[in-house]
Amino acid sequence: MSSDAAYDSLVAEGRQILNGLRIGRPGRSRLYWMLFPPAQVLRLRYRICVHGRAHVKPGPAILVGNHLSLLDPVLVGLANRFRVTFFTKVEVFERIGAVFFRWTGQIPIRRGDETSTKWALTMAADSVSQGAKLSIYPEGTRSEDGVTLHRLHRRVLIPVLQSNPTVPVHAMTIAYTDRRLWRRNVEIRFSECLAIDLEESANDITQGITEALLALGGMPYEHTFSRIRTSHHESA
């Protein structure tokens, strides 16, 4: 089976798993770059400063980040001019704003459903194989105070790393700082490629990534899982 045929089969499988949900073309949407120019209007609202951009080389990468706002992955892609793919809870694809996530090729995932999760992980691996940057937000939901990093979930993070052992992994932090008139400053930071040993335990790998995020972003940390929200878009 050709690569395109295998992809189409995978998309069809996803629609079946998700009960006929319209999911677009996860990781491969042809509309992604068409939406890039109009998205620049966000720069009128946000002044984005990127640190460590040179650490992230062309080609596929896994970006593990903290999660503060609905716009986190959008601003990361906007500021760095690379395709960003991320997991999004399936409920988002059932709402009015679903068109944005379909058109940008994001990956729906149903929390707590093993079949959906396995499919989403396979789709993520395909996206990475096509050269995309896969953003993961293992807190599972946005920080309640907009600053604190919470304990990281492993249910998606570890399988993604194990499925893509040769792909560079970077810590990525975002911070929304002072406001000047109507514009808000946003700082995005990328670490150098992390030295991850997949022979280590899941606990040790997760702890190492947590420490990398804290060293990079300097945010406070709370060793409890953040409360999962029941509305709006969330990334995994």
C-alpha positions as CSV (number, residue, x, y, z in Angstrom):
1,M,0.0,0.0,0.0
2,S,1.4,3.4,-0.9
3,S,2.0,6.1,1.7
4,D,-0.9,8.2,0.6
5,A,-3.2,5.1,0.5
6,A,-2.1,4.1,4.0
7,Y,-2.8,7.6,5.2
8,D,-6.2,7.7,3.7
9,S,-7.0,4.4,5.3
10,L,-5.8,5.7,8.7
11,V,-8.1,8.8,8.3
12,A,-11.0,6.6,7.5
13,E,-10.3,4.4,10.5
14,G,-10.3,7.5,12.7
15,R,-13.7,8.6,11.4
16,Q,-15.0,5.2,12.2
17,I,-13.5,5.2,15.7
18,L,-14.9,8.6,16.4
19,N,-18.4,7.8,15.1
20,G,-18.3,9.5,11.8
21,L,-16.8,12.8,13.1
22,R,-15.4,15.1,10.5
23,I,-11.7,15.2,11.3
24,G,-10.2,16.7,8.1
25,R,-6.6,15.6,7.3
26,P,-4.7,15.4,10.5
27,G,-1.0,16.4,10.1
28,R,-1.4,16.9,6.4
29,S,-4.0,19.6,5.8
30,R,-3.4,21.4,2.6
31,L,-5.0,24.5,4.1
32,Y,-2.4,25.0,6.8
33,W,-0.1,27.3,4.9
34,M,-3.0,29.1,3.3
35,L,-4.2,30.1,6.8
36,F,-0.7,31.3,7.8
37,P,-0.9,34.8,6.2
38,P,-4.3,35.8,7.7
39,A,-3.1,34.5,11.1
40,Q,-0.5,37.2,11.1
41,V,-3.2,39.5,12.4
42,L,-2.5,38.1,15.8
43,R,0.8,40.0,15.8
44,L,-1.3,43.1,16.3
45,R,-2.3,41.7,19.7
46,Y,0.8,39.8,20.7
47,R,4.5,40.8,20.5
48,I,6.3,37.5,20.2
49,C,9.9,37.0,21.2
50,V,11.5,33.6,20.6
51,H,14.6,32.4,22.4
52,G,16.6,29.3,21.3
53,R,15.0,29.2,17.8
54,A,18.3,27.9,16.4
55,H,18.1,24.8,18.6
56,V,15.2,23.5,16.6
57,K,16.5,22.3,13.3
58,P,14.5,21.9,10.0
59,G,12.7,18.6,9.9
60,P,10.6,16.7,12.4
61,A,10.8,17.3,16.2
62,I,8.8,16.7,19.3
63,L,8.2,19.9,21.3
64,V,7.1,19.3,24.9
65,G,5.6,22.4,26.4
66,N,3.8,24.0,29.3
67,H,0.2,25.0,28.6
68,L,-1.1,28.4,29.6
69,S,-3.5,29.5,26.8
70,L,-5.7,28.2,24.0
71,L,-3.3,30.1,21.7
72,D,-0.1,28.5,22.8
73,P,0.4,26.2,19.8
74,V,-0.9,28.8,17.4
75,L,1.6,31.4,18.5
76,V,4.4,28.9,18.4
77,G,3.7,28.0,14.8
78,L,3.1,31.6,13.8
79,A,6.4,32.8,15.3
80,N,8.6,30.1,13.9
81,R,7.1,29.4,10.4
82,F,6.9,25.6,10.8
83,R,4.0,23.3,10.7
84,V,2.8,22.5,14.3
85,T,0.6,19.5,14.9
86,F,-0.9,18.8,18.3
87,F,-3.5,16.6,20.0
88,T,-6.9,18.2,20.7
89,K,-9.7,16.7,22.7
90,V,-12.4,15.3,20.5
91,E,-15.2,17.6,21.8
92,V,-13.5,20.5,20.1
93,F,-14.3,18.9,16.7
94,E,-18.0,18.9,17.6
95,R,-18.2,22.7,18.0
96,I,-18.5,25.7,15.8
97,G,-14.7,26.4,16.0
98,A,-14.0,22.8,14.7
99,V,-13.2,24.2,11.3
100,F,-10.0,25.8,12.5
101,F,-8.7,22.5,13.9
102,R,-9.7,20.6,10.7
103,W,-8.2,23.1,8.4
104,T,-4.9,23.2,10.4
105,G,-4.7,19.4,10.5
106,Q,-4.9,18.8,14.3
107,I,-5.3,15.3,15.8
108,P,-8.5,14.6,17.8
109,I,-8.2,12.3,20.8
110,R,-10.9,11.0,23.1
111,R,-9.7,11.0,26.7
112,G,-9.8,7.7,28.5
113,D,-10.5,5.7,25.3
114,E,-7.7,3.3,24.4
115,T,-8.7,2.7,20.8
116,S,-8.9,6.4,20.1
117,T,-5.6,7.0,21.8
118,K,-3.8,4.3,19.8
119,W,-5.2,5.8,16.6
120,A,-4.1,9.3,17.6
121,L,-0.6,8.1,18.4
122,T,-0.4,6.4,15.0
123,M,-1.6,9.6,13.3
124,A,1.0,11.6,15.3
125,A,3.8,9.3,14.1
126,D,2.6,9.8,10.5
127,S,2.7,13.6,11.0
128,V,6.3,13.4,12.4
129,S,7.3,11.2,9.4
130,Q,6.1,14.0,7.1
131,G,8.5,16.5,8.8
132,A,6.1,18.3,11.2
133,K,6.8,19.5,14.6
134,L,4.6,17.6,17.1
135,S,3.7,19.7,20.1
136,I,2.7,17.9,23.3
137,Y,1.3,19.5,26.4
138,P,1.4,16.7,29.0
139,E,-0.2,18.8,31.8
140,G,-3.3,17.8,29.9
141,T,-5.0,21.2,30.4
142,R,-4.2,24.9,30.8
143,S,-2.6,26.2,34.0
144,E,-5.3,27.6,36.2
145,D,-3.2,30.6,37.3
146,G,-1.6,31.1,33.9
147,V,1.9,30.6,35.3
148,T,2.4,27.4,37.3
149,L,3.7,24.2,35.8
150,H,1.8,21.2,37.1
151,R,2.7,17.5,37.2
152,L,3.0,15.9,33.8
153,H,0.8,13.1,32.6
154,R,2.6,10.2,30.9
155,R,-0.3,8.5,29.1
156,V,0.6,10.2,25.7
157,L,4.0,11.6,26.4
158,I,5.8,8.3,26.9
159,P,4.2,6.4,24.0
160,V,5.0,9.4,21.6
161,L,8.7,9.3,22.7
162,Q,8.8,5.5,22.4
163,S,7.2,5.6,18.9
164,N,9.7,8.1,17.6
165,P,13.0,7.2,19.2
166,T,15.2,9.0,16.6
167,V,13.3,12.3,16.5
168,P,14.8,15.2,18.4
169,V,13.0,16.2,21.5
170,H,13.0,19.8,22.9
171,A,11.5,21.4,26.0
172,M,9.4,24.4,25.0
173,T,8.0,27.1,27.3
174,I,5.7,30.0,26.7
175,A,5.0,33.0,29.0
176,Y,2.6,35.8,28.6
177,T,4.3,38.8,30.3
178,D,3.6,42.5,30.6
179,R,1.0,44.3,28.6
180,R,1.6,47.5,26.7
181,L,-1.7,49.2,25.7
182,W,-3.5,46.5,23.7
183,R,-0.5,44.4,23.0
184,R,0.8,41.6,25.2
185,N,4.3,40.3,25.3
186,V,4.8,36.6,24.7
187,E,8.1,34.8,25.3
188,I,8.7,31.4,23.7
189,R,11.8,29.4,24.6
190,F,13.2,26.3,23.1
191,S,15.9,24.1,24.8
192,E,18.7,22.3,23.1
193,C,17.9,18.7,22.0
194,L,17.2,16.7,25.2
195,A,19.2,13.6,26.0
196,I,16.4,11.2,26.6
197,D,17.3,7.5,27.4
198,L,14.2,5.4,26.6
199,E,15.7,2.6,28.7
200,E,15.0,4.6,31.8
201,S,11.7,4.3,33.6
202,A,8.7,6.4,32.6
203,N,9.0,8.2,35.9
204,D,12.6,9.1,35.3
205,I,12.0,10.3,31.7
206,T,9.0,12.4,32.9
207,Q,11.0,13.8,35.7
208,G,13.9,14.8,33.4
209,I,11.5,16.6,31.1
210,T,9.9,18.4,34.0
211,E,13.3,19.6,35.2
212,A,14.1,20.8,31.6
213,L,10.9,22.8,31.5
214,L,11.5,24.4,34.9
215,A,15.2,25.2,34.0
216,L,14.1,26.8,30.7
217,G,11.0,28.7,31.8
218,G,11.8,29.4,35.5
219,M,8.1,29.1,36.4
220,P,6.8,27.8,39.8
221,Y,5.9,24.1,40.0
222,E,3.2,22.2,41.8
223,H,3.5,18.4,42.0
224,T,-0.2,17.7,41.5
225,F,-2.1,17.1,38.3
226,S,-3.9,20.2,37.0
227,R,-7.7,20.0,37.2
228,I,-9.1,18.9,33.8
229,R,-11.4,21.5,32.3
230,T,-14.7,20.5,30.8
231,S,-15.0,23.2,28.2
232,H,-13.0,24.9,25.4
233,H,-10.0,23.5,23.6
234,E,-7.3,21.6,25.4
235,S,-4.1,20.0,24.1
236,A,-2.6,16.7,25.3
